Amino acid sequence: MDLVEITPRLHMLRFSVGQAYLWRDDTELTLIDAGWAGSAQEVETALRGAGLDPARIRRIVLTHCHRDHVGAAQELADRFGAEIVAHPLDAPVIRGELPVPEPDLLDWERPLYEHGLTVPEAPPTRVDREVTDGEELGFGDGAVVVHTPGHTPGSIAVHLPRHGVLFSGDTVASIPDVMFGVFHVDRAEALSSMRRLAELRPSVLCCGHGEPVTEDTAERLAKAAAQGDPGTAGV
């Protein structure tokens, strides 16, 4: 796992499949997603190596219920007393009460999906706070929840309007450029969510897969949203 600085207040925790993000306020740290199960010590070591105190992690916001995003949340929260935050529609899956919803896969997505299943399965994980569209999250000078159903029913993005930063979860990817994400439960709904995110016109886009986008971000996101779903021409 690598810890990469994007801006002085924003870091990416890069795993071999997927990534999480760290936002730094004056006295607190917030994780957006939590990486792989079993990686808590790696995360702690990386933060300390960057001069950051992991005991300052106050919350872990889960963009959705997939294993590469939930994995280390419980262990990190238990170590540092952090609050775990998720949408009510994905919370039962995160807690292990319901199965992970099956995606509507295109043929070319199937081998990628099988590869993703090599990530360690996330353990049942508590959710301390359930949040819905428009709620403020208590960090980033006014971070707000954007409900983005489609990838999973309870997928969320996190928007920091005062900083122009958008954490999109897996609704959007950036491999090799900004694109419609993969492995959606409801492709049409996910595309509608992507188009909503494009209307926010972020200057920094942090996706669950792919490099952070920091140049011509709003234009690139708008173009990808306008292109629609490559699996259903004309949508």
Solvent accessible surface area in square Angstrom, and as a share of the most:
residue,aa,sasa,rsa
1,M,62,0.28
2,D,81,0.42
3,L,41,0.20
4,V,47,0.27
5,E,108,0.48
6,I,36,0.18
7,T,42,0.25
8,P,92,0.58
9,R,73,0.26
10,L,0,0.00
11,H,12,0.05
12,M,0,0.00
13,L,1,0.01
14,R,79,0.29
15,F,18,0.08
16,S,102,0.66
17,V,23,0.13
18,G,8,0.08
19,Q,9,0.04
20,A,1,0.00
21,Y,6,0.02
22,L,0,0.00
23,W,5,0.02
24,R,76,0.28
25,D,25,0.13
26,D,134,0.69
27,T,98,0.57
28,E,46,0.21
29,L,0,0.00
30,T,1,0.01
31,L,1,0.00
32,I,1,0.01
33,D,5,0.03
34,A,2,0.02
35,G,0,0.00
36,W,57,0.20
37,A,23,0.18
38,G,69,0.67
39,S,4,0.03
40,A,0,0.00
41,Q,94,0.42
42,E,88,0.40
43,V,1,0.00
44,E,23,0.10
45,T,81,0.47
46,A,22,0.17
47,L,0,0.00
48,R,127,0.46
49,G,73,0.70
50,A,51,0.39
51,G,70,0.67
52,L,6,0.03
53,D,58,0.30
54,P,0,0.00
55,A,50,0.39
56,R,60,0.22
57,I,1,0.00
58,R,101,0.37
59,R,24,0.09
60,I,0,0.00
61,V,0,0.00
62,L,1,0.00
63,T,1,0.01
64,H,1,0.00
65,C,6,0.04
66,H,23,0.10
67,R,64,0.23
68,D,14,0.07
69,H,0,0.00
70,V,2,0.01
71,G,3,0.03
72,A,1,0.01
73,A,0,0.00
74,Q,41,0.18
75,E,72,0.32
76,L,1,0.01
77,A,1,0.00
78,D,90,0.47
79,R,95,0.35
80,F,31,0.13
81,G,67,0.64
82,A,3,0.02
83,E,60,0.27
84,I,0,0.00
85,V,0,0.00
86,A,1,0.01
87,H,10,0.05
88,P,44,0.28
89,L,98,0.49
90,D,1,0.01
91,A,0,0.00
92,P,28,0.17
93,V,19,0.11
94,I,6,0.03
95,R,73,0.27
96,G,49,0.47
97,E,108,0.49
98,L,101,0.50
99,P,110,0.69
100,V,68,0.39
101,P,31,0.19
102,E,133,0.60
103,P,18,0.12
104,D,77,0.40
105,L,28,0.14
106,L,36,0.18
107,D,120,0.62
108,W,123,0.43
109,E,0,0.00
110,R,126,0.46
111,P,89,0.56
112,L,90,0.45
113,Y,37,0.14
114,E,108,0.49
115,H,108,0.48
116,G,19,0.18
117,L,72,0.36
118,T,98,0.57
119,V,2,0.01
120,P,58,0.36
121,E,130,0.58
122,A,23,0.18
123,P,60,0.38
124,P,98,0.62
125,T,2,0.01
126,R,83,0.30
127,V,18,0.11
128,D,71,0.37
129,R,71,0.26
130,E,77,0.35
131,V,0,0.00
132,T,61,0.36
133,D,68,0.35
134,G,50,0.48
135,E,61,0.27
136,E,111,0.50
137,L,2,0.01
138,G,59,0.56
139,F,8,0.03
140,G,0,0.00
141,D,68,0.35
142,G,24,0.23
143,A,0,0.00
144,V,34,0.20
145,V,2,0.01
146,V,7,0.04
147,H,37,0.16
148,T,0,0.00
149,P,28,0.18
150,G,1,0.01
151,H,2,0.01
152,T,1,0.00
153,P,52,0.32
154,G,1,0.01
155,S,4,0.03
156,I,1,0.00
157,A,0,0.00
158,V,0,0.00
159,H,20,0.09
160,L,0,0.00
161,P,69,0.43
162,R,190,0.69
163,H,58,0.26
164,G,17,0.16
165,V,4,0.02
166,L,0,0.00
167,F,2,0.01
168,S,1,0.01
169,G,4,0.04
170,D,13,0.07
171,T,1,0.01
172,V,1,0.00
173,A,9,0.07
174,S,7,0.05
175,I,96,0.49
176,P,138,0.87
177,D,65,0.34
178,V,13,0.07
179,M,55,0.25
180,F,8,0.03
181,G,3,0.03
182,V,30,0.17
183,F,36,0.15
184,H,0,0.00
185,V,43,0.25
186,D,61,0.32
187,R,17,0.06
188,A,67,0.52
189,E,73,0.33
190,A,0,0.00
191,L,1,0.01
192,S,69,0.44
193,S,7,0.04
194,M,0,0.00
195,R,90,0.33
196,R,99,0.36
197,L,0,0.00
198,A,11,0.09
199,E,137,0.62
200,L,59,0.30
201,R,137,0.50
202,P,1,0.01
203,S,63,0.41
204,V,18,0.10
205,L,0,0.00
206,C,1,0.00
207,C,1,0.00
208,G,3,0.03
209,H,45,0.20
210,G,14,0.14
211,E,92,0.41
212,P,27,0.17
213,V,5,0.03
214,T,73,0.42
215,E,123,0.55
216,D,102,0.53
217,T,5,0.03
218,A,10,0.08
219,E,94,0.42
220,R,76,0.28
221,L,0,0.00
222,A,38,0.30
223,K,135,0.57
224,A,6,0.05
225,A,4,0.03
226,A,81,0.63
227,Q,129,0.57
228,G,5,0.05
229,D,6,0.03
230,P,98,0.62
231,G,31,0.30
232,T,57,0.33
233,A,104,0.80
234,G,87,0.84
235,V,79,0.45
